[in-house]
Amino acid sequence: MTVCIVEMPSYTYAVKGRKLLRARGFPCEIKRNESASADSCGYSLYVYSNCRGAVRILDSYSVPYTHVVYGGA
């Protein structure tokens, strides 16, 4: 299964991103980061399908994110 981790700048944007992606058929969930980067809020979206497509949707709707890790577990 393809998994990517999208670090978010705030919990609010994580919720917005999850709602946006789920409405378009992307299975995803919000998880608390154990080791977040300095510009992350400590929450990430875990996307369990087409990662590049999910990131394109976030970009097209101007949902900010701080970092994307492709192939995460």
mmJSON file of the N, C-alpha and C atoms, coordinates in Angstrom:
{"data_MODEL":{"atom_site":{
"group_PDB":["ATOM","ATOM","ATOM","ATOM","ATOM","ATOM","ATOM","ATOM","ATOM","ATOM","ATOM","ATOM","ATOM","ATOM","ATOM","ATOM","ATOM","ATOM","ATOM","ATOM","ATOM","ATOM","ATOM","ATOM","ATOM","ATOM","ATOM","ATOM","ATOM","ATOM","ATOM","ATOM","ATOM","ATOM","ATOM","ATOM","ATOM","ATOM","ATOM","ATOM","ATOM","ATOM","ATOM","ATOM","ATOM","ATOM","ATOM","ATOM","ATOM","ATOM","ATOM","ATOM","ATOM","ATOM","ATOM","ATOM","ATOM","ATOM","ATOM","ATOM","ATOM","ATOM","ATOM","ATOM","ATOM","ATOM","ATOM","ATOM","ATOM","ATOM","ATOM","ATOM","ATOM","ATOM","ATOM","ATOM","ATOM","ATOM","ATOM","ATOM","ATOM","ATOM","ATOM","ATOM","ATOM","ATOM","ATOM","ATOM","ATOM","ATOM","ATOM","ATOM","ATOM","ATOM","ATOM","ATOM","ATOM","ATOM","ATOM","ATOM","ATOM","ATOM","ATOM","ATOM","ATOM","ATOM","ATOM","ATOM","ATOM","ATOM","ATOM","ATOM","ATOM","ATOM","ATOM","ATOM","ATOM","ATOM","ATOM","ATOM","ATOM","ATOM","ATOM","ATOM","ATOM","ATOM","ATOM","ATOM","ATOM","ATOM","ATOM","ATOM","ATOM","ATOM","ATOM","ATOM","ATOM","ATOM","ATOM","ATOM","ATOM","ATOM","ATOM","ATOM","ATOM","ATOM","ATOM","ATOM","ATOM","ATOM","ATOM","ATOM","ATOM","ATOM","ATOM","ATOM","ATOM","ATOM","ATOM","ATOM","ATOM","ATOM","ATOM","ATOM","ATOM","ATOM","ATOM","ATOM","ATOM","ATOM","ATOM","ATOM","ATOM","ATOM","ATOM","ATOM","ATOM","ATOM","ATOM","ATOM","ATOM","ATOM","ATOM","ATOM","ATOM","ATOM","ATOM","ATOM","ATOM","ATOM","ATOM","ATOM","ATOM","ATOM","ATOM","ATOM","ATOM","ATOM","ATOM","ATOM","ATOM","ATOM","ATOM","ATOM","ATOM","ATOM","ATOM","ATOM","ATOM","ATOM","ATOM","ATOM","ATOM","ATOM","ATOM","ATOM","ATOM","ATOM","ATOM"],
"id":[1,2,3,4,5,6,7,8,9,10,11,12,13,14,15,16,17,18,19,20,21,22,23,24,25,26,27,28,29,30,31,32,33,34,35,36,37,38,39,40,41,42,43,44,45,46,47,48,49,50,51,52,53,54,55,56,57,58,59,60,61,62,63,64,65,66,67,68,69,70,71,72,73,74,75,76,77,78,79,80,81,82,83,84,85,86,87,88,89,90,91,92,93,94,95,96,97,98,99,100,101,102,103,104,105,106,107,108,109,110,111,112,113,114,115,116,117,118,119,120,121,122,123,124,125,126,127,128,129,130,131,132,133,134,135,136,137,138,139,140,141,142,143,144,145,146,147,148,149,150,151,152,153,154,155,156,157,158,159,160,161,162,163,164,165,166,167,168,169,170,171,172,173,174,175,176,177,178,179,180,181,182,183,184,185,186,187,188,189,190,191,192,193,194,195,196,197,198,199,200,201,202,203,204,205,206,207,208,209,210,211,212,213,214,215,216,217,218,219],
"type_symbol":["N","C","C","N","C","C","N","C","C","N","C","C","N","C","C","N","C","C","N","C","C","N","C","C","N","C","C","N","C","C","N","C","C","N","C","C","N","C","C","N","C","C","N","C","C","N","C","C","N","C","C","N","C","C","N","C","C","N","C","C","N","C","C","N","C","C","N","C","C","N","C","C","N","C","C","N","C","C","N","C","C","N","C","C","N","C","C","N","C","C","N","C","C","N","C","C","N","C","C","N","C","C","N","C","C","N","C","C","N","C","C","N","C","C","N","C","C","N","C","C","N","C","C","N","C","C","N","C","C","N","C","C","N","C","C","N","C","C","N","C","C","N","C","C","N","C","C","N","C","C","N","C","C","N","C","C","N","C","C","N","C","C","N","C","C","N","C","C","N","C","C","N","C","C","N","C","C","N","C","C","N","C","C","N","C","C","N","C","C","N","C","C","N","C","C","N","C","C","N","C","C","N","C","C","N","C","C","N","C","C","N","C","C","N","C","C","N","C","C"],
"label_atom_id":["N","CA","C","N","CA","C","N","CA","C","N","CA","C","N","CA","C","N","CA","C","N","CA","C","N","CA","C","N","CA","C","N","CA","C","N","CA","C","N","CA","C","N","CA","C","N","CA","C","N","CA","C","N","CA","C","N","CA","C","N","CA","C","N","CA","C","N","CA","C","N","CA","C","N","CA","C","N","CA","C","N","CA","C","N","CA","C","N","CA","C","N","CA","C","N","CA","C","N","CA","C","N","CA","C","N","CA","C","N","CA","C","N","CA","C","N","CA","C","N","CA","C","N","CA","C","N","CA","C","N","CA","C","N","CA","C","N","CA","C","N","CA","C","N","CA","C","N","CA","C","N","CA","C","N","CA","C","N","CA","C","N","CA","C","N","CA","C","N","CA","C","N","CA","C","N","CA","C","N","CA","C","N","CA","C","N","CA","C","N","CA","C","N","CA","C","N","CA","C","N","CA","C","N","CA","C","N","CA","C","N","CA","C","N","CA","C","N","CA","C","N","CA","C","N","CA","C","N","CA","C","N","CA","C","N","CA","C","N","CA","C","N","CA","C","N","CA","C","N","CA","C","N","CA","C"],
"label_alt_id":[null,null,null,null,null,null,null,null,null,null,null,null,null,null,null,null,null,null,null,null,null,null,null,null,null,null,null,null,null,null,null,null,null,null,null,null,null,null,null,null,null,null,null,null,null,null,null,null,null,null,null,null,null,null,null,null,null,null,null,null,null,null,null,null,null,null,null,null,null,null,null,null,null,null,null,null,null,null,null,null,null,null,null,null,null,null,null,null,null,null,null,null,null,null,null,null,null,null,null,null,null,null,null,null,null,null,null,null,null,null,null,null,null,null,null,null,null,null,null,null,null,null,null,null,null,null,null,null,null,null,null,null,null,null,null,null,null,null,null,null,null,null,null,null,null,null,null,null,null,null,null,null,null,null,null,null,null,null,null,null,null,null,null,null,null,null,null,null,null,null,null,null,null,null,null,null,null,null,null,null,null,null,null,null,null,null,null,null,null,null,null,null,null,null,null,null,null,null,null,null,null,null,null,null,null,null,null,null,null,null,null,null,null,null,null,null,null,null,null],
"label_comp_id":["MET","MET","MET","THR","THR","THR","VAL","VAL","VAL","CYS","CYS","CYS","ILE","ILE","ILE","VAL","VAL","VAL","GLU","GLU","GLU","MET","MET","MET","PRO","PRO","PRO","SER","SER","SER","TYR","TYR","TYR","THR","THR","THR","TYR","TYR","TYR","ALA","ALA","ALA","VAL","VAL","VAL","LYS","LYS","LYS","GLY","GLY","GLY","ARG","ARG","ARG","LYS","LYS","LYS","LEU","LEU","LEU","LEU","LEU","LEU","ARG","ARG","ARG","ALA","ALA","ALA","ARG","ARG","ARG","GLY","GLY","GLY","PHE","PHE","PHE","PRO","PRO","PRO","CYS","CYS","CYS","GLU","GLU","GLU","ILE","ILE","ILE","LYS","LYS","LYS","ARG","ARG","ARG","ASN","ASN","ASN","GLU","GLU","GLU","SER","SER","SER","ALA","ALA","ALA","SER","SER","SER","ALA","ALA","ALA","ASP","ASP","ASP","SER","SER","SER","CYS","CYS","CYS","GLY","GLY","GLY","TYR","TYR","TYR","SER","SER","SER","LEU","LEU","LEU","TYR","TYR","TYR","VAL","VAL","VAL","TYR","TYR","TYR","SER","SER","SER","ASN","ASN","ASN","CYS","CYS","CYS","ARG","ARG","ARG","GLY","GLY","GLY","ALA","ALA","ALA","VAL","VAL","VAL","ARG","ARG","ARG","ILE","ILE","ILE","LEU","LEU","LEU","ASP","ASP","ASP","SER","SER","SER","TYR","TYR","TYR","SER","SER","SER","VAL","VAL","VAL","PRO","PRO","PRO","TYR","TYR","TYR","THR","THR","THR","HIS","HIS","HIS","VAL","VAL","VAL","VAL","VAL","VAL","TYR","TYR","TYR","GLY","GLY","GLY","GLY","GLY","GLY","ALA","ALA","ALA"],
"label_asym_id":["A","A","A","A","A","A","A","A","A","A","A","A","A","A","A","A","A","A","A","A","A","A","A","A","A","A","A","A","A","A","A","A","A","A","A","A","A","A","A","A","A","A","A","A","A","A","A","A","A","A","A","A","A","A","A","A","A","A","A","A","A","A","A","A","A","A","A","A","A","A","A","A","A","A","A","A","A","A","A","A","A","A","A","A","A","A","A","A","A","A","A","A","A","A","A","A","A","A","A","A","A","A","A","A","A","A","A","A","A","A","A","A","A","A","A","A","A","A","A","A","A","A","A","A","A","A","A","A","A","A","A","A","A","A","A","A","A","A","A","A","A","A","A","A","A","A","A","A","A","A","A","A","A","A","A","A","A","A","A","A","A","A","A","A","A","A","A","A","A","A","A","A","A","A","A","A","A","A","A","A","A","A","A","A","A","A","A","A","A","A","A","A","A","A","A","A","A","A","A","A","A","A","A","A","A","A","A","A","A","A","A","A","A","A","A","A","A","A","A"],
"label_entity_id":["1","1","1","1","1","1","1","1","1","1","1","1","1","1","1","1","1","1","1","1","1","1","1","1","1","1","1","1","1","1","1","1","1","1","1","1","1","1","1","1","1","1","1","1","1","1","1","1","1","1","1","1","1","1","1","1","1","1","1","1","1","1","1","1","1","1","1","1","1","1","1","1","1","1","1","1","1","1","1","1","1","1","1","1","1","1","1","1","1","1","1","1","1","1","1","1","1","1","1","1","1","1","1","1","1","1","1","1","1","1","1","1","1","1","1","1","1","1","1","1","1","1","1","1","1","1","1","1","1","1","1","1","1","1","1","1","1","1","1","1","1","1","1","1","1","1","1","1","1","1","1","1","1","1","1","1","1","1","1","1","1","1","1","1","1","1","1","1","1","1","1","1","1","1","1","1","1","1","1","1","1","1","1","1","1","1","1","1","1","1","1","1","1","1","1","1","1","1","1","1","1","1","1","1","1","1","1","1","1","1","1","1","1","1","1","1","1","1","1"],
"label_seq_id":[1,1,1,2,2,2,3,3,3,4,4,4,5,5,5,6,6,6,7,7,7,8,8,8,9,9,9,10,10,10,11,11,11,12,12,12,13,13,13,14,14,14,15,15,15,16,16,16,17,17,17,18,18,18,19,19,19,20,20,20,21,21,21,22,22,22,23,23,23,24,24,24,25,25,25,26,26,26,27,27,27,28,28,28,29,29,29,30,30,30,31,31,31,32,32,32,33,33,33,34,34,34,35,35,35,36,36,36,37,37,37,38,38,38,39,39,39,40,40,40,41,41,41,42,42,42,43,43,43,44,44,44,45,45,45,46,46,46,47,47,47,48,48,48,49,49,49,50,50,50,51,51,51,52,52,52,53,53,53,54,54,54,55,55,55,56,56,56,57,57,57,58,58,58,59,59,59,60,60,60,61,61,61,62,62,62,63,63,63,64,64,64,65,65,65,66,66,66,67,67,67,68,68,68,69,69,69,70,70,70,71,71,71,72,72,72,73,73,73],
"pdbx_PDB_ins_code":[null,null,null,null,null,null,null,null,null,null,null,null,null,null,null,null,null,null,null,null,null,null,null,null,null,null,null,null,null,null,null,null,null,null,null,null,null,null,null,null,null,null,null,null,null,null,null,null,null,null,null,null,null,null,null,null,null,null,null,null,null,null,null,null,null,null,null,null,null,null,null,null,null,null,null,null,null,null,null,null,null,null,null,null,null,null,null,null,null,null,null,null,null,null,null,null,null,null,null,null,null,null,null,null,null,null,null,null,null,null,null,null,null,null,null,null,null,null,null,null,null,null,null,null,null,null,null,null,null,null,null,null,null,null,null,null,null,null,null,null,null,null,null,null,null,null,null,null,null,null,null,null,null,null,null,null,null,null,null,null,null,null,null,null,null,null,null,null,null,null,null,null,null,null,null,null,null,null,null,null,null,null,null,null,null,null,null,null,null,null,null,null,null,null,null,null,null,null,null,null,null,null,null,null,null,null,null,null,null,null,null,null,null,null,null,null,null,null,null],
"Cartn_x":[0.84,0.0,0.884,0.507,1.222,0.765,1.717,1.419,2.334,1.769,2.62,2.178,3.12,2.878,3.032,1.961,1.955,1.921,3.05,3.101,2.35,1.55,0.696,1.163,0.921,1.346,0.412,-0.811,-1.734,-2.729,-3.308,-4.324,-5.53,-5.87,-7.005,-6.8,-5.596,-5.323,-5.315,-4.909,-4.956,-6.404,-7.316,-8.734,-9.299,-8.957,-9.424,-8.923,-7.645,-7.071,-7.719,-7.95,-8.588,-9.992,-10.753,-12.112,-12.101,-11.208,-11.08,-10.703,-9.709,-9.244,-10.274,-10.892,-11.897,-13.082,-13.469,-14.581,-14.256,-12.973,-12.538,-12.053,-12.349,-12.06,-10.678,-9.931,-8.599,-8.709,-8.412,-8.44,-7.268,-7.578,-6.53,-6.995,-6.035,-6.332,-5.299,-5.664,-4.761,-4.1,-2.785,-2.044,-1.11,-0.872,0.073,1.484,2.37,3.772,4.535,5.392,6.266,7.47,7.932,9.062,8.748,8.147,7.75,8.893,8.88,9.882,9.579,10.508,10.384,9.202,8.85,7.747,6.426,6.34,5.118,4.426,3.106,2.338,2.37,2.849,2.87,1.801,1.042,0.033,0.308,0.021,0.219,-0.99,-1.148,-2.132,-1.416,-1.944,-1.446,-2.397,-1.885,-2.699,-2.368,-3.405,-3.227,-3.61,-3.197,-3.454,-2.539,-3.033,-2.268,-1.723,-0.508,0.073,0.254,0.776,1.007,-0.319,-1.34,-2.655,-3.223,-3.022,-3.509,-2.79,-1.488,-0.719,-1.154,-1.434,-1.93,-3.262,-4.132,-5.419,-5.197,-4.331,-4.032,-3.489,-2.597,-2.04,-3.12,-3.98,-4.978,-6.01,-6.222,-7.153,-6.422,-5.142,-4.316,-4.33,-4.309,-4.186,-2.685,-2.141,-0.691,-0.252,0.962,1.616,3.091,3.794,5.192,6.17,5.776,6.706,5.911,6.376,5.75,6.8,6.488,7.353,6.633,7.179,6.572,7.063,6.141,6.502,6.678,6.054,6.126,5.345,5.49,4.775,3.785],
"Cartn_y":[-1.181,0.0,1.242,2.19,3.456,4.338,4.839,5.733,6.934,8.121,9.289,10.074,10.785,11.565,13.031,13.793,15.219,15.987,16.586,17.374,18.681,19.04,20.214,21.319,22.601,23.706,23.941,23.384,23.514,22.364,22.099,21.051,21.425,22.696,23.162,22.833,23.055,22.711,21.203,20.442,18.983,18.515,19.087,18.73,19.15,20.344,20.833,19.931,19.566,18.693,17.321,16.761,15.441,15.486,16.505,16.636,16.764,17.581,17.797,16.503,15.794,14.572,13.446,13.278,12.221,12.446,13.707,14.015,13.638,13.521,13.158,11.712,10.913,9.483,9.059,9.944,9.593,9.135,7.871,7.436,8.073,8.747,9.401,9.58,9.844,10.098,11.054,11.688,12.596,11.813,11.956,11.324,12.343,12.176,13.016,12.555,13.501,13.176,12.959,11.968,11.755,12.69,12.943,13.862,14.779,15.909,16.856,17.797,18.302,19.289,20.618,21.536,22.809,23.638,23.561,24.374,23.61,22.447,21.66,21.807,21.606,21.721,20.443,19.368,18.095,17.135,17.53,16.657,16.494,15.284,14.989,14.273,14.391,13.598,12.375,11.211,9.979,9.632,9.642,9.392,7.996,7.163,5.754,5.451,6.277,6.015,6.892,7.428,8.23,9.496,9.436,10.54,11.802,11.655,12.834,13.51,12.726,13.287,14.027,13.476,14.124,15.453,15.484,16.722,17.762,17.327,18.263,18.886,18.095,18.625,19.631,19.308,20.259,21.562,21.453,22.646,23.446,22.758,23.477,24.186,23.71,24.374,25.231,25.446,26.308,25.882,24.576,24.055,23.897,24.681,24.628,23.353,22.942,21.842,22.192,21.571,21.933,20.965,19.689,18.691,17.453,16.766,15.515,14.426,13.282,12.103,11.035,10.675,9.644,8.288,7.326,5.963,5.746,6.566,6.393,5.173,4.815,3.646,4.066],
"Cartn_z":[0.0,0.0,0.0,-0.822,-0.877,0.274,1.033,2.149,2.044,2.237,2.366,3.589,4.152,5.356,4.984,5.21,4.885,6.201,6.576,7.812,7.605,8.585,8.48,9.43,9.059,9.921,11.107,11.06,12.191,12.166,13.324,13.409,12.542,12.495,11.693,10.218,9.698,8.299,8.089,9.093,8.988,8.831,9.621,9.527,8.17,7.718,6.422,5.295,5.341,4.325,4.326,5.506,5.6,4.991,5.324,4.796,3.274,2.757,1.318,0.593,1.112,0.458,0.554,1.72,1.863,0.926,0.733,-0.165,-1.611,-1.913,-3.265,-3.354,-2.345,-2.391,-1.944,-1.291,-0.8,0.655,0.949,2.341,3.1,4.196,4.977,6.418,7.281,8.683,9.262,10.357,11.065,12.189,12.292,13.38,14.01,15.285,16.023,15.696,15.395,15.102,16.405,16.383,17.536,17.466,16.26,16.088,14.911,15.215,14.177,13.843,12.62,12.245,12.927,12.884,13.603,13.134,11.856,11.347,11.256,11.885,11.906,13.251,13.26,14.497,15.309,14.714,15.407,14.915,13.896,13.307,11.818,11.335,9.921,9.363,8.056,7.33,6.772,7.056,6.469,5.334,4.113,2.926,2.425,2.25,1.905,0.458,-0.459,-1.884,-2.716,-3.784,-4.735,-4.058,-3.577,-2.81,-3.646,-4.82,-5.665,-6.027,-6.274,-6.557,-5.355,-4.171,-2.947,-2.726,-2.946,-2.77,-3.802,-5.03,-6.051,-5.627,-5.029,-4.559,-3.438,-2.484,-1.408,-1.99,-2.964,-3.606,-4.336,-5.073,-5.869,-5.001,-3.777,-2.86,-1.824,-2.033,-1.164,0.301,0.53,1.895,2.16,3.083,3.296,4.027,3.724,4.428,4.499,5.417,5.615,4.954,4.849,4.347,3.926,2.889,2.453,2.435,3.047,3.013,2.22,1.066,0.229,0.683,0.725,1.088,2.573,3.392,4.844,5.29,6.545,7.072,8.107],
"occupancy":[1.0,1.0,1.0,1.0,1.0,1.0,1.0,1.0,1.0,1.0,1.0,1.0,1.0,1.0,1.0,1.0,1.0,1.0,1.0,1.0,1.0,1.0,1.0,1.0,1.0,1.0,1.0,1.0,1.0,1.0,1.0,1.0,1.0,1.0,1.0,1.0,1.0,1.0,1.0,1.0,1.0,1.0,1.0,1.0,1.0,1.0,1.0,1.0,1.0,1.0,1.0,1.0,1.0,1.0,1.0,1.0,1.0,1.0,1.0,1.0,1.0,1.0,1.0,1.0,1.0,1.0,1.0,1.0,1.0,1.0,1.0,1.0,1.0,1.0,1.0,1.0,1.0,1.0,1.0,1.0,1.0,1.0,1.0,1.0,1.0,1.0,1.0,1.0,1.0,1.0,1.0,1.0,1.0,1.0,1.0,1.0,1.0,1.0,1.0,1.0,1.0,1.0,1.0,1.0,1.0,1.0,1.0,1.0,1.0,1.0,1.0,1.0,1.0,1.0,1.0,1.0,1.0,1.0,1.0,1.0,1.0,1.0,1.0,1.0,1.0,1.0,1.0,1.0,1.0,1.0,1.0,1.0,1.0,1.0,1.0,1.0,1.0,1.0,1.0,1.0,1.0,1.0,1.0,1.0,1.0,1.0,1.0,1.0,1.0,1.0,1.0,1.0,1.0,1.0,1.0,1.0,1.0,1.0,1.0,1.0,1.0,1.0,1.0,1.0,1.0,1.0,1.0,1.0,1.0,1.0,1.0,1.0,1.0,1.0,1.0,1.0,1.0,1.0,1.0,1.0,1.0,1.0,1.0,1.0,1.0,1.0,1.0,1.0,1.0,1.0,1.0,1.0,1.0,1.0,1.0,1.0,1.0,1.0,1.0,1.0,1.0,1.0,1.0,1.0,1.0,1.0,1.0,1.0,1.0,1.0,1.0,1.0,1.0,1.0,1.0,1.0,1.0,1.0,1.0],
"B_iso_or_equiv":[0.0,0.0,0.0,0.0,0.0,0.0,0.0,0.0,0.0,0.0,0.0,0.0,0.0,0.0,0.0,0.0,0.0,0.0,0.0,0.0,0.0,0.0,0.0,0.0,0.0,0.0,0.0,0.0,0.0,0.0,0.0,0.0,0.0,0.0,0.0,0.0,0.0,0.0,0.0,0.0,0.0,0.0,0.0,0.0,0.0,0.0,0.0,0.0,0.0,0.0,0.0,0.0,0.0,0.0,0.0,0.0,0.0,0.0,0.0,0.0,0.0,0.0,0.0,0.0,0.0,0.0,0.0,0.0,0.0,0.0,0.0,0.0,0.0,0.0,0.0,0.0,0.0,0.0,0.0,0.0,0.0,0.0,0.0,0.0,0.0,0.0,0.0,0.0,0.0,0.0,0.0,0.0,0.0,0.0,0.0,0.0,0.0,0.0,0.0,0.0,0.0,0.0,0.0,0.0,0.0,0.0,0.0,0.0,0.0,0.0,0.0,0.0,0.0,0.0,0.0,0.0,0.0,0.0,0.0,0.0,0.0,0.0,0.0,0.0,0.0,0.0,0.0,0.0,0.0,0.0,0.0,0.0,0.0,0.0,0.0,0.0,0.0,0.0,0.0,0.0,0.0,0.0,0.0,0.0,0.0,0.0,0.0,0.0,0.0,0.0,0.0,0.0,0.0,0.0,0.0,0.0,0.0,0.0,0.0,0.0,0.0,0.0,0.0,0.0,0.0,0.0,0.0,0.0,0.0,0.0,0.0,0.0,0.0,0.0,0.0,0.0,0.0,0.0,0.0,0.0,0.0,0.0,0.0,0.0,0.0,0.0,0.0,0.0,0.0,0.0,0.0,0.0,0.0,0.0,0.0,0.0,0.0,0.0,0.0,0.0,0.0,0.0,0.0,0.0,0.0,0.0,0.0,0.0,0.0,0.0,0.0,0.0,0.0,0.0,0.0,0.0,0.0,0.0,0.0],
"pdbx_formal_charge":[null,null,null,null,null,null,null,null,null,null,null,null,null,null,null,null,null,null,null,null,null,null,null,null,null,null,null,null,null,null,null,null,null,null,null,null,null,null,null,null,null,null,null,null,null,null,null,null,null,null,null,null,null,null,null,null,null,null,null,null,null,null,null,null,null,null,null,null,null,null,null,null,null,null,null,null,null,null,null,null,null,null,null,null,null,null,null,null,null,null,null,null,null,null,null,null,null,null,null,null,null,null,null,null,null,null,null,null,null,null,null,null,null,null,null,null,null,null,null,null,null,null,null,null,null,null,null,null,null,null,null,null,null,null,null,null,null,null,null,null,null,null,null,null,null,null,null,null,null,null,null,null,null,null,null,null,null,null,null,null,null,null,null,null,null,null,null,null,null,null,null,null,null,null,null,null,null,null,null,null,null,null,null,null,null,null,null,null,null,null,null,null,null,null,null,null,null,null,null,null,null,null,null,null,null,null,null,null,null,null,null,null,null,null,null,null,null,null,null],
"auth_seq_id":[1,1,1,2,2,2,3,3,3,4,4,4,5,5,5,6,6,6,7,7,7,8,8,8,9,9,9,10,10,10,11,11,11,12,12,12,13,13,13,14,14,14,15,15,15,16,16,16,17,17,17,18,18,18,19,19,19,20,20,20,21,21,21,22,22,22,23,23,23,24,24,24,25,25,25,26,26,26,27,27,27,28,28,28,29,29,29,30,30,30,31,31,31,32,32,32,33,33,33,34,34,34,35,35,35,36,36,36,37,37,37,38,38,38,39,39,39,40,40,40,41,41,41,42,42,42,43,43,43,44,44,44,45,45,45,46,46,46,47,47,47,48,48,48,49,49,49,50,50,50,51,51,51,52,52,52,53,53,53,54,54,54,55,55,55,56,56,56,57,57,57,58,58,58,59,59,59,60,60,60,61,61,61,62,62,62,63,63,63,64,64,64,65,65,65,66,66,66,67,67,67,68,68,68,69,69,69,70,70,70,71,71,71,72,72,72,73,73,73],
"auth_comp_id":["MET","MET","MET","THR","THR","THR","VAL","VAL","VAL","CYS","CYS","CYS","ILE","ILE","ILE","VAL","VAL","VAL","GLU","GLU","GLU","MET","MET","MET","PRO","PRO","PRO","SER","SER","SER","TYR","TYR","TYR","THR","THR","THR","TYR","TYR","TYR","ALA","ALA","ALA","VAL","VAL","VAL","LYS","LYS","LYS","GLY","GLY","GLY","ARG","ARG","ARG","LYS","LYS","LYS","LEU","LEU","LEU","LEU","LEU","LEU","ARG","ARG","ARG","ALA","ALA","ALA","ARG","ARG","ARG","GLY","GLY","GLY","PHE","PHE","PHE","PRO","PRO","PRO","CYS","CYS","CYS","GLU","GLU","GLU","ILE","ILE","ILE","LYS","LYS","LYS","ARG","ARG","ARG","ASN","ASN","ASN","GLU","GLU","GLU","SER","SER","SER","ALA","ALA","ALA","SER","SER","SER","ALA","ALA","ALA","ASP","ASP","ASP","SER","SER","SER","CYS","CYS","CYS","GLY","GLY","GLY","TYR","TYR","TYR","SER","SER","SER","LEU","LEU","LEU","TYR","TYR","TYR","VAL","VAL","VAL","TYR","TYR","TYR","SER","SER","SER","ASN","ASN","ASN","CYS","CYS","CYS","ARG","ARG","ARG","GLY","GLY","GLY","ALA","ALA","ALA","VAL","VAL","VAL","ARG","ARG","ARG","ILE","ILE","ILE","LEU","LEU","LEU","ASP","ASP","ASP","SER","SER","SER","TYR","TYR","TYR","SER","SER","SER","VAL","VAL","VAL","PRO","PRO","PRO","TYR","TYR","TYR","THR","THR","THR","HIS","HIS","HIS","VAL","VAL","VAL","VAL","VAL","VAL","TYR","TYR","TYR","GLY","GLY","GLY","GLY","GLY","GLY","ALA","ALA","ALA"],
"auth_asym_id":["A","A","A","A","A","A","A","A","A","A","A","A","A","A","A","A","A","A","A","A","A","A","A","A","A","A","A","A","A","A","A","A","A","A","A","A","A","A","A","A","A","A","A","A","A","A","A","A","A","A","A","A","A","A","A","A","A","A","A","A","A","A","A","A","A","A","A","A","A","A","A","A","A","A","A","A","A","A","A","A","A","A","A","A","A","A","A","A","A","A","A","A","A","A","A","A","A","A","A","A","A","A","A","A","A","A","A","A","A","A","A","A","A","A","A","A","A","A","A","A","A","A","A","A","A","A","A","A","A","A","A","A","A","A","A","A","A","A","A","A","A","A","A","A","A","A","A","A","A","A","A","A","A","A","A","A","A","A","A","A","A","A","A","A","A","A","A","A","A","A","A","A","A","A","A","A","A","A","A","A","A","A","A","A","A","A","A","A","A","A","A","A","A","A","A","A","A","A","A","A","A","A","A","A","A","A","A","A","A","A","A","A","A","A","A","A","A","A","A"],
"auth_atom_id":["N","CA","C","N","CA","C","N","CA","C","N","CA","C","N","CA","C","N","CA","C","N","CA","C","N","CA","C","N","CA","C","N","CA","C","N","CA","C","N","CA","C","N","CA","C","N","CA","C","N","CA","C","N","CA","C","N","CA","C","N","CA","C","N","CA","C","N","CA","C","N","CA","C","N","CA","C","N","CA","C","N","CA","C","N","CA","C","N","CA","C","N","CA","C","N","CA","C","N","CA","C","N","CA","C","N","CA","C","N","CA","C","N","CA","C","N","CA","C","N","CA","C","N","CA","C","N","CA","C","N","CA","C","N","CA","C","N","CA","C","N","CA","C","N","CA","C","N","CA","C","N","CA","C","N","CA","C","N","CA","C","N","CA","C","N","CA","C","N","CA","C","N","CA","C","N","CA","C","N","CA","C","N","CA","C","N","CA","C","N","CA","C","N","CA","C","N","CA","C","N","CA","C","N","CA","C","N","CA","C","N","CA","C","N","CA","C","N","CA","C","N","CA","C","N","CA","C","N","CA","C","N","CA","C","N","CA","C","N","CA","C","N","CA","C","N","CA","C","N","CA","C","N","CA","C"],
"pdbx_PDB_model_num":[1,1,1,1,1,1,1,1,1,1,1,1,1,1,1,1,1,1,1,1,1,1,1,1,1,1,1,1,1,1,1,1,1,1,1,1,1,1,1,1,1,1,1,1,1,1,1,1,1,1,1,1,1,1,1,1,1,1,1,1,1,1,1,1,1,1,1,1,1,1,1,1,1,1,1,1,1,1,1,1,1,1,1,1,1,1,1,1,1,1,1,1,1,1,1,1,1,1,1,1,1,1,1,1,1,1,1,1,1,1,1,1,1,1,1,1,1,1,1,1,1,1,1,1,1,1,1,1,1,1,1,1,1,1,1,1,1,1,1,1,1,1,1,1,1,1,1,1,1,1,1,1,1,1,1,1,1,1,1,1,1,1,1,1,1,1,1,1,1,1,1,1,1,1,1,1,1,1,1,1,1,1,1,1,1,1,1,1,1,1,1,1,1,1,1,1,1,1,1,1,1,1,1,1,1,1,1,1,1,1,1,1,1,1,1,1,1,1,1]
}}}
